[in-house]
Amino acid sequence: MSDNGGVAADQLRALIERVERLEEEKKVIADDIKDVYAEAKGNGFDVKVIRKIVSMRKRKPHEREEEEAILDLYLHALGMAGPVMDEA
């Protein structure tokens, strides 16, 4: 390992090359995801809704419930949601 000005050049180069490989893998995966969404759209699914579901499933149930409750509250405050139905 060469040492230029206190920098381990070989180690630095290896780290940079790893990041570059991972960035390329990330691009391939992003392209694969894009293809899956295109397939979903081709089969008549609403891609915007699928993206929302994927996003929701990443969060913990209590986080999702809290967000949904706040969204419902805001929608009601803006008159954008129907009246709250009493459970029988």
N, CA, C and O atoms as a DFTB+ gen file, in Angstrom:
352 C
 N C O
     1  1       0.842      -1.168       0.000
     2  2       0.000       0.000       0.000
     3  2       0.888       1.232       0.000
     4  3       1.770       1.380       0.846
     5  1       0.645       2.110      -0.958
     6  2       1.456       3.321      -1.002
     7  2       0.845       4.389      -0.107
     8  3      -0.362       4.417       0.132
     9  1       1.702       5.253       0.373
    10  2       1.260       6.280       1.313
    11  2       1.672       7.639       0.749
    12  3       2.821       8.061       0.883
    13  1       0.715       8.311       0.119
    14  2       0.984       9.629      -0.463
    15  2       0.388      10.693       0.433
    16  3      -0.831      10.863       0.479
    17  1       1.228      11.397       1.135
    18  2       0.758      12.470       1.989
    19  2      -0.149      11.998       3.102
    20  3      -1.079      12.713       3.479
    21  1       0.093      10.817       3.640
    22  2      -0.702      10.299       4.745
    23  2      -1.978       9.599       4.299
    24  3      -2.796       9.234       5.144
    25  1      -2.174       9.401       2.989
    26  2      -3.370       8.735       2.473
    27  2      -2.984       7.366       1.948
    28  3      -2.063       7.234       1.140
    29  1      -3.683       6.363       2.405
    30  2      -3.451       5.005       1.928
    31  2      -4.128       4.873       0.566
    32  3      -5.308       4.531       0.480
    33  1      -3.374       5.144      -0.490
    34  2      -3.923       5.248      -1.841
    35  2      -4.604       3.964      -2.299
    36  3      -5.677       4.018      -2.900
    37  1      -3.995       2.801      -2.023
    38  2      -4.584       1.533      -2.462
    39  2      -5.927       1.293      -1.783
    40  3      -6.883       0.853      -2.421
    41  1      -5.994       1.583      -0.495
    42  2      -7.247       1.390       0.238
    43  2      -8.314       2.359      -0.264
    44  3      -9.471       1.976      -0.440
    45  1      -7.927       3.612      -0.495
    46  2      -8.844       4.614      -1.006
    47  2      -9.378       4.208      -2.382
    48  3     -10.577       4.304      -2.645
    49  1      -8.479       3.757      -3.252
    50  2      -8.871       3.332      -4.597
    51  2      -9.851       2.166      -4.514
    52  3     -10.839       2.138      -5.248
    53  1      -9.591       1.207      -3.632
    54  2     -10.473       0.048      -3.470
    55  2     -11.863       0.473      -2.991
    56  3     -12.876      -0.040      -3.468
    57  1     -11.900       1.403      -2.055
    58  2     -13.187       1.893      -1.558
    59  2     -13.977       2.588      -2.668
    60  3     -15.178       2.365      -2.818
    61  1     -13.301       3.421      -3.433
    62  2     -13.960       4.135      -4.521
    63  2     -14.477       3.156      -5.568
    64  3     -15.589       3.318      -6.070
    65  1     -13.689       2.154      -5.898
    66  2     -14.115       1.160      -6.882
    67  2     -15.312       0.354      -6.378
    68  3     -16.193       0.002      -7.162
    69  1     -15.351       0.056      -5.073
    70  2     -16.518      -0.635      -4.500
    71  2     -17.769       0.219      -4.637
    72  3     -18.832      -0.273      -5.016
    73  1     -17.633       1.501      -4.324
    74  2     -18.784       2.404      -4.445
    75  2     -19.245       2.459      -5.904
    76  3     -20.445       2.432      -6.177
    77  1     -18.301       2.535      -6.832
    78  2     -18.659       2.587      -8.252
    79  2     -19.408       1.319      -8.682
    80  3     -20.389       1.402      -9.422
    81  1     -18.954       0.159      -8.225
    82  2     -19.642      -1.102      -8.555
    83  2     -21.044      -1.119      -7.965
    84  3     -21.996      -1.531      -8.628
    85  1     -21.174      -0.673      -6.722
    86  2     -22.487      -0.645      -6.078
    87  2     -23.428       0.336      -6.772
    88  3     -24.619       0.060      -6.912
    89  1     -22.901       1.475      -7.203
    90  2     -23.721       2.440      -7.949
    91  2     -24.240       1.814      -9.241
    92  3     -25.392       2.030      -9.616
    93  1     -23.408       1.053      -9.913
    94  2     -23.835       0.379     -11.143
    95  2     -24.905      -0.671     -10.836
    96  3     -25.887      -0.789     -11.568
    97  1     -24.717      -1.429      -9.762
    98  2     -25.725      -2.410      -9.357
    99  2     -27.044      -1.709      -9.022
   100  3     -28.122      -2.199      -9.358
   101  1     -26.942      -0.562      -8.359
   102  2     -28.132       0.201      -7.995
   103  2     -28.888       0.637      -9.247
   104  3     -30.118       0.608      -9.278
   105  1     -28.146       1.042     -10.277
   106  2     -28.774       1.458     -11.531
   107  2     -29.497       0.278     -12.176
   108  3     -30.612       0.434     -12.674
   109  1     -28.874      -0.895     -12.172
   110  2     -29.498      -2.083     -12.754
   111  2     -30.782      -2.430     -11.992
   112  3     -31.803      -2.752     -12.600
   113  1     -30.722      -2.363     -10.672
   114  2     -31.900      -2.667      -9.858
   115  2     -32.995      -1.637     -10.112
   116  3     -34.165      -2.002     -10.226
   117  1     -32.640      -0.366     -10.203
   118  2     -33.629       0.690     -10.486
   119  2     -34.304       0.433     -11.836
   120  3     -35.511       0.625     -11.980
   121  1     -33.524       0.003     -12.813
   122  2     -34.096      -0.326     -14.125
   123  2     -35.043      -1.519     -14.018
   124  3     -36.089      -1.535     -14.667
   125  1     -34.688      -2.515     -13.208
   126  2     -35.558      -3.675     -13.001
   127  2     -36.875      -3.264     -12.349
   128  3     -37.943      -3.737     -12.738
   129  1     -36.793      -2.385     -11.363
   130  2     -37.999      -1.897     -10.685
   131  2     -38.875      -1.145     -11.678
   132  3     -40.094      -1.317     -11.691
   133  1     -38.260      -0.317     -12.504
   134  2     -39.000       0.424     -13.527
   135  2     -39.736      -0.545     -14.450
   136  3     -40.883      -0.302     -14.825
   137  1     -39.075      -1.639     -14.813
   138  2     -39.694      -2.649     -15.677
   139  2     -40.896      -3.303     -15.004
   140  3     -41.904      -3.568     -15.659
   141  1     -40.798      -3.564     -13.711
   142  2     -41.917      -4.175     -12.979
   143  2     -43.107      -3.220     -12.953
   144  3     -44.246      -3.644     -13.146
   145  1     -42.852      -1.938     -12.717
   146  2     -43.944      -0.958     -12.729
   147  2     -44.563      -0.866     -14.127
   148  3     -45.781      -0.737     -14.249
   149  1     -43.750      -0.929     -15.173
   150  2     -44.276      -0.905     -16.540
   151  2     -45.139      -2.145     -16.795
   152  3     -46.177      -2.058     -17.451
   153  1     -44.712      -3.283     -16.282
   154  2     -45.500      -4.508     -16.417
   155  2     -46.841      -4.364     -15.691
   156  3     -47.887      -4.749     -16.214
   157  1     -46.795      -3.810     -14.492
   158  2     -48.024      -3.605     -13.723
   159  2     -48.979      -2.692     -14.497
   160  3     -50.175      -2.968     -14.583
   161  1     -48.447      -1.611     -15.054
   162  2     -49.272      -0.686     -15.830
   163  2     -49.851      -1.390     -17.051
   164  3     -51.016      -1.192     -17.394
   165  1     -49.041      -2.203     -17.699
   166  2     -49.497      -2.954     -18.864
   167  2     -50.606      -3.938     -18.533
   168  3     -51.406      -4.294     -19.399
   169  1     -50.656      -4.377     -17.288
   170  2     -51.697      -5.301     -16.839
   171  2     -52.892      -4.571     -16.236
   172  3     -53.782      -5.199     -15.662
   173  1     -52.912      -3.232     -16.367
   174  2     -54.063      -2.460     -15.951
   175  2     -54.043      -1.979     -14.512
   176  3     -55.046      -1.449     -14.033
   177  1     -52.940      -2.147     -13.814
   178  2     -52.851      -1.678     -12.432
   179  2     -52.460      -0.204     -12.403
   180  3     -51.789       0.290     -13.309
   181  1     -52.883       0.482     -11.364
   182  2     -52.547       1.888     -11.168
   183  2     -51.186       1.959     -10.475
   184  3     -51.062       1.646      -9.291
   185  1     -50.187       2.369     -11.218
   186  2     -48.809       2.372     -10.726
   187  2     -48.636       3.349      -9.566
   188  3     -47.875       3.078      -8.637
   189  1     -49.326       4.467      -9.613
   190  2     -49.225       5.445      -8.531
   191  2     -49.681       4.821      -7.215
   192  3     -49.060       5.031      -6.174
   193  1     -50.757       4.061      -7.265
   194  2     -51.270       3.403      -6.060
   195  2     -50.308       2.306      -5.605
   196  3     -50.074       2.147      -4.407
   197  1     -49.760       1.564      -6.535
   198  2     -48.801       0.511      -6.172
   199  2     -47.586       1.124      -5.479
   200  3     -47.102       0.585      -4.484
   201  1     -47.095       2.240      -5.996
   202  2     -45.956       2.916      -5.360
   203  2     -46.306       3.340      -3.932
   204  3     -45.484       3.222      -3.024
   205  1     -47.528       3.832      -3.744
   206  2     -47.978       4.238      -2.412
   207  2     -48.019       3.040      -1.476
   208  3     -47.594       3.137      -0.325
   209  1     -48.530       1.904      -1.962
   210  2     -48.590       0.692      -1.142
   211  2     -47.192       0.230      -0.764
   212  3     -46.949      -0.129       0.388
   213  1     -46.276       0.237      -1.714
   214  2     -44.890      -0.169      -1.432
   215  2     -44.301       0.739      -0.358
   216  3     -43.632       0.271       0.563
   217  1     -44.553       2.034      -0.481
   218  2     -44.063       2.992       0.512
   219  2     -44.671       2.710       1.887
   220  3     -43.968       2.736       2.897
   221  1     -45.974       2.441       1.922
   222  2     -46.652       2.177       3.188
   223  2     -46.114       0.911       3.855
   224  3     -45.944       0.869       5.073
   225  1     -45.847      -0.116       3.055
   226  2     -45.394      -1.393       3.613
   227  2     -43.985      -1.310       4.198
   228  3     -43.583      -2.184       4.966
   229  1     -43.247      -0.286       3.846
   230  2     -41.904      -0.097       4.392
   231  2     -41.944       0.387       5.834
   232  3     -40.998       0.191       6.597
   233  1     -43.064       1.029       6.199
   234  2     -43.171       1.610       7.531
   235  2     -43.796       0.625       8.507
   236  3     -44.480      -0.319       8.111
   237  1     -43.550       0.861       9.780
   238  2     -44.133       0.048      10.839
   239  2     -45.625       0.353      10.918
   240  3     -46.047       1.472      10.627
   241  1     -46.426      -0.640      11.312
   242  2     -47.879      -0.428      11.366
   243  2     -48.296       0.797      12.181
   244  3     -49.174       1.546      11.754
   245  1     -47.683       1.011      13.339
   246  2     -48.105       2.161      14.154
   247  2     -47.753       3.490      13.480
   248  3     -48.483       4.469      13.635
   249  1     -46.654       3.536      12.741
   250  2     -46.295       4.754      12.017
   251  2     -47.302       5.020      10.903
   252  3     -47.718       6.157      10.680
   253  1     -47.684       3.952      10.211
   254  2     -48.647       4.076       9.126
   255  2     -50.018       4.505       9.662
   256  3     -50.680       5.361       9.075
   257  1     -50.434       3.906      10.777
   258  2     -51.723       4.260      11.375
   259  2     -51.744       5.723      11.809
   260  3     -52.738       6.423      11.617
   261  1     -50.646       6.173      12.393
   262  2     -50.558       7.571      12.829
   263  2     -50.656       8.518      11.635
   264  3     -51.365       9.523      11.690
   265  1     -49.944       8.195      10.562
   266  2     -49.989       9.033       9.368
   267  2     -51.397       9.053       8.780
   268  3     -51.885      10.108       8.375
   269  1     -52.054       7.887       8.730
   270  2     -53.405       7.818       8.182
   271  2     -54.388       8.623       9.034
   272  3     -55.283       9.274       8.496
   273  1     -54.227       8.582      10.351
   274  2     -55.104       9.336      11.242
   275  2     -54.930      10.838      11.032
   276  3     -55.911      11.580      10.997
   277  1     -53.690      11.281      10.895
   278  2     -53.423      12.707      10.674
   279  2     -53.961      13.127       9.307
   280  3     -54.556      14.196       9.174
   281  1     -53.753      12.287       8.293
   282  2     -54.274      12.586       6.959
   283  2     -55.797      12.719       7.008
   284  3     -56.357      13.657       6.441
   285  1     -56.463      11.787       7.681
   286  2     -57.915      11.830       7.806
   287  2     -58.359      13.114       8.520
   288  3     -59.316      13.763       8.098
   289  1     -57.670      13.468       9.582
   290  2     -57.981      14.691      10.325
   291  2     -57.860      15.913       9.424
   292  3     -58.746      16.767       9.412
   293  1     -56.773      15.998       8.675
   294  2     -56.553      17.135       7.785
   295  2     -57.611      17.182       6.682
   296  3     -58.120      18.256       6.360
   297  1     -57.945      16.030       6.103
   298  2     -58.953      15.992       5.048
   299  2     -60.304      16.478       5.564
   300  3     -61.006      17.232       4.890
   301  1     -60.657      16.033       6.771
   302  2     -61.903      16.493       7.367
   303  2     -61.860      17.998       7.632
   304  3     -62.846      18.693       7.385
   305  1     -60.759      18.499       8.119
   306  2     -60.623      19.931       8.405
   307  2     -60.775      20.763       7.134
   308  3     -61.265      21.891       7.181
   309  1     -60.359      20.209       6.005
   310  2     -60.446      20.923       4.728
   311  2     -61.745      20.635       3.983
   312  3     -61.965      21.141       2.883
   313  1     -62.614      19.807       4.598
   314  2     -63.876      19.463       3.951
   315  2     -63.711      18.539       2.763
   316  3     -64.564      18.509       1.876
   317  1     -62.629      17.790       2.737
   318  2     -62.335      16.915       1.609
   319  2     -62.708      15.458       1.874
   320  3     -62.496      14.605       1.012
   321  1     -63.255      15.159       3.043
   322  2     -63.610      13.788       3.381
   323  2     -65.073      13.772       3.798
   324  3     -65.603      14.774       4.279
   325  1     -65.717      12.636       3.611
   326  2     -67.108      12.493       3.999
   327  2     -67.237      12.523       5.504
   328  3     -66.236      12.488       6.220
   329  1     -68.470      12.587       5.989
   330  2     -68.673      12.604       7.442
   331  2     -68.236      11.290       8.064
   332  3     -68.296      10.234       7.434
   333  1     -67.801      11.375       9.297
   334  2     -67.373      10.186      10.027
   335  2     -68.609       9.356      10.322
   336  3     -69.592       9.878      10.848
   337  1     -68.575       8.085       9.993
   338  2     -69.711       7.191      10.209
   339  2     -69.584       6.556      11.585
   340  3     -68.521       6.046      11.941
   341  1     -70.662       6.583      12.359
   342  2     -70.674       5.910      13.660
   343  2     -70.782       4.419      13.443
   344  3     -71.550       3.953      12.601
   345  1     -69.996       3.666      14.221
   346  2     -70.060       2.213      14.102
   347  2     -71.292       1.724      14.844
   348  3     -71.585       2.192      15.944
   349  1     -72.009       0.789      14.251
   350  2     -73.229       0.258      14.866
   351  2     -72.902      -0.825      15.850
   352  3     -73.804      -1.391      16.467
